[in-house]
Amino acid sequence: MAVEVARDKDREVRMLDWAQMSRAERDAAYNNAAAVEDSAEWISKWQALSAKRRDRNDAVLDVAYGPKQRNKIDIFSSGNPSAPTLVYIHGGYWQRGGREWYSCMGEGVEAHGWSSAIVGYTIAPEARLSEIVVEIHTAVAWLAENASKYKLGCPFVLAGWSAGGHLTALGLNAPPATAGLAISGIYELGPIRDTYLNEKLSLSDDEVERYSPMRLPAVPKPLAIAYGTRELPRLVHDSRALHELRSSAHIGGALIPIPGRNHFDALEELRKPEGMLTRAALELVPA
């Protein structure tokens, strides 16, 4: 009960502060691209690295898991059906980007013998958030059903960045998911409706309640939660608050502040074989 009261008071204080902000200030609170001067350069770098990885002979690309155009997965099998699989979910505030940009995010764990699967999903406004969440669950189920065909091993560790971090937290309750790594995510959706992001999302009251991880019972599976220490304050808060909520329920998963990293360069720690986030993913799987 004390934990619930503290959470309600904290939320009330934050919303009072929010109410005093102008629309421009609210937009800036979630505008990661504007906050990081070289954000476009990072995206371009990952696109180039991903194109190179997708050009490999062992890449299995554009595998459909559903009927829609973006319902596709790119698979990079280690060839070892007993090795873990990283299931990566891209970001873009649920309305930008695509799986093709982020194939390189499987490189870090690949160096340790893992397979990876890069998941695409329909973006807003072509799909509501409720539909996007269903697509992520469908993709994870499809991977489990087809694991032997593509030489993908278990456990399945979900990982996602930004909006993908949010979708990782929600996808963790898919039965095939063993653990998750949520990077720089947004876990309370209420304030999003007061920003430019809602122009395409059009979040309903029901979606805010059902798809804000901070408002849901914690999934009893390990979830490591990471953020760069130079992230926008709202994202830092969400990461720390979700970890606190899960810790209060005695559910495992590290809180990983990445020193000196912003919303974009933090993700390099997953791409690099010895990066902090690569190590975090490895530690989610018992030896």
LINKASUL-V529266 format. One record per residue. N is the residue number from 1. PSI is psi in whole degrees, -180 to 180 (999 if undefined). Layout:
N:PSI ; N:PSI
This chain:
1:-42 ; 2:-39 ; 3:-42 ; 4:-42 ; 5:-43 ; 6:-41 ; 7:-42 ; 8:-41 ; 9:-43 ; 10:-43 ; 11:-40 ; 12:-43 ; 13:-44 ; 14:-40 ; 15:-31 ; 16:-43 ; 17:-44 ; 18:-40 ; 19:-23 ; 20:-8 ; 21:148 ; 22:168 ; 23:-40 ; 24:-39 ; 25:-39 ; 26:-42 ; 27:-45 ; 28:-29 ; 29:-21 ; 30:6 ; 31:86 ; 32:-39 ; 33:-41 ; 34:-29 ; 35:-21 ; 36:111 ; 37:-39 ; 38:27 ; 39:-42 ; 40:-33 ; 41:-37 ; 42:-44 ; 43:-44 ; 44:-40 ; 45:-46 ; 46:-36 ; 47:-43 ; 48:-45 ; 49:-38 ; 50:-39 ; 51:-39 ; 52:-42 ; 53:-38 ; 54:-19 ; 55:-2 ; 56:151 ; 57:-27 ; 58:0 ; 59:133 ; 60:109 ; 61:155 ; 62:40 ; 63:122 ; 64:133 ; 65:-6 ; 66:-178 ; 67:-15 ; 68:162 ; 69:-40 ; 70:3 ; 71:67 ; 72:156 ; 73:140 ; 74:129 ; 75:133 ; 76:93 ; 77:141 ; 78:-13 ; 79:-5 ; 80:105 ; 81:-5 ; 82:-2 ; 83:149 ; 84:162 ; 85:128 ; 86:123 ; 87:106 ; 88:134 ; 89:120 ; 90:164 ; 91:-161 ; 92:24 ; 93:37 ; 94:9 ; 95:5 ; 96:166 ; 97:-177 ; 98:165 ; 99:-31 ; 100:-25 ; 101:-17 ; 102:19 ; 103:-30 ; 104:-14 ; 105:-4 ; 106:-4 ; 107:-38 ; 108:-52 ; 109:-26 ; 110:-36 ; 111:-16 ; 112:16 ; 113:6 ; 114:157 ; 115:167 ; 116:152 ; 117:123 ; 118:118 ; 119:133 ; 120:159 ; 121:157 ; 122:135 ; 123:160 ; 124:147 ; 125:6 ; 126:-25 ; 127:144 ; 128:162 ; 129:-38 ; 130:-38 ; 131:-37 ; 132:-43 ; 133:-42 ; 134:-41 ; 135:-40 ; 136:-45 ; 137:-39 ; 138:-41 ; 139:-43 ; 140:-42 ; 141:-41 ; 142:-43 ; 143:-42 ; 144:-41 ; 145:-27 ; 146:15 ; 147:-45 ; 148:-36 ; 149:-37 ; 150:12 ; 151:47 ; 152:131 ; 153:166 ; 154:157 ; 155:162 ; 156:121 ; 157:116 ; 158:143 ; 159:139 ; 160:155 ; 161:138 ; 162:-120 ; 163:-31 ; 164:-28 ; 165:-42 ; 166:-46 ; 167:-29 ; 168:-45 ; 169:-39 ; 170:-31 ; 171:-13 ; 172:-26 ; 173:3 ; 174:129 ; 175:-39 ; 176:-17 ; 177:128 ; 178:-38 ; 179:172 ; 180:156 ; 181:104 ; 182:120 ; 183:121 ; 184:46 ; 185:174 ; 186:119 ; 187:-1 ; 188:115 ; 189:-14 ; 190:-53 ; 191:-24 ; 192:-31 ; 193:-16 ; 194:18 ; 195:173 ; 196:-23 ; 197:-27 ; 198:-7 ; 199:-34 ; 200:-28 ; 201:-39 ; 202:53 ; 203:135 ; 204:165 ; 205:-42 ; 206:-41 ; 207:-39 ; 208:-43 ; 209:-43 ; 210:-22 ; 211:17 ; 212:109 ; 213:-30 ; 214:-17 ; 215:3 ; 216:155 ; 217:139 ; 218:132 ; 219:128 ; 220:56 ; 221:154 ; 222:133 ; 223:108 ; 224:136 ; 225:120 ; 226:151 ; 227:153 ; 228:142 ; 229:-11 ; 230:20 ; 231:165 ; 232:143 ; 233:-36 ; 234:-40 ; 235:-37 ; 236:-46 ; 237:-47 ; 238:-42 ; 239:-47 ; 240:-38 ; 241:-41 ; 242:-40 ; 243:-41 ; 244:-42 ; 245:-46 ; 246:-38 ; 247:-37 ; 248:-22 ; 249:7 ; 250:42 ; 251:135 ; 252:161 ; 253:128 ; 254:153 ; 255:124 ; 256:92 ; 257:127 ; 258:109 ; 259:131 ; 260:6 ; 261:146 ; 262:-169 ; 263:-28 ; 264:-53 ; 265:-15 ; 266:-33 ; 267:-20 ; 268:-25 ; 269:-13 ; 270:-34 ; 271:-33 ; 272:138 ; 273:-32 ; 274:19 ; 275:159 ; 276:-40 ; 277:-32 ; 278:-45 ; 279:-39 ; 280:-41 ; 281:-44 ; 282:-38 ; 283:-14 ; 284:-13 ; 285:118 ; 286:141 ; 287:999
